[in-house]
Amino acid sequence: MAVKTLRFDQLKKAGYNRGINRAHVNRIKRNFHEDMVQPTIVSFRDGNYYIIDHQHQSQAIYELNNSDPSTPIKCIVRTGMTYEEEADLYYRLNTGSKALSFADKLIGQIEAKDAKALDFRDTVESCGYVIGGYSNKSLKALSSAWGIFKKEGGKERLVKILTLAHSCWPDNPDGVSKPILNGIDLFLQHHESDYRIDHFASSLALIDPREVQRKANAFYGQMDSRSFTRPYCIYVQLVTIYNRGLRNKLIPATPNA
């Protein structure tokens, strides 16, 4: 490990780095003082310097120097690290950071080859979704899905929830928002043995998931008792929509589910 001054254009990003948060960079620039600058932690690997920590500070210094590629950045250089070791250090250094989102932390764990995180990623992808990004396949409720996954039997439970959501809204990320996932979870807890997945999918596919949430919020606001939760209100809407058009074999909404 050595302290070196590197040019900004020598610093590279690896897959574990999160994208630049403009608000964070601007905040550093507004409050910048040289006495507060901490060395950027980098790893020298395969002839390149990869930023592990303080990338936003480095970006701010670069911009404060008229975006000059030769802007000097004081760095602590580590050598002999593998990509996975870099990702693990990145994750550990940023754990607890308010600027680091749950998705950033999870991606860091995945890049560090954490077994549980890799299993979670593979499970999510097997259901037709991806972690990170802003595509129609991105899983929005990552922290909720992770919370389900970590519990005993959670992997199988999450697969059922995501599979059902995907059968209704395969190209709509709002179909895997936190409220919808929690509502589907409740639905399966109470009706897994007495509903038809084909009818559920065909019924819900006709309704935008945001409309389901809107009606659930209105239902929640009309209730006198706050013992009813928002997931329960989503669940009631799912049952109501499922029952439309059925003459028999209706399923009842379980009180206080």
BELTAFEN-V824338 format. One record per helix or strand. SS is the DSSP state (h for helix, s for strand). FROM is the first residue (numbers start at 0). TO is the last residue. Records with the same first field share a line. If there is no record, write none. Layout:
BEGIN
SS->FROM-TO ; FROM-TO
END
This chain:
BEGIN
s->1-6 ; 10-11 ; 39-44 ; 47-52 ; 71-78 ; 129-129 ; 137-137
h->7-9 ; 21-29 ; 33-35 ; 54-63 ; 82-93 ; 101-110 ; 114-125 ; 141-149 ; 153-167 ; 172-175 ; 177-190 ; 196-203 ; 208-221 ; 229-242
END
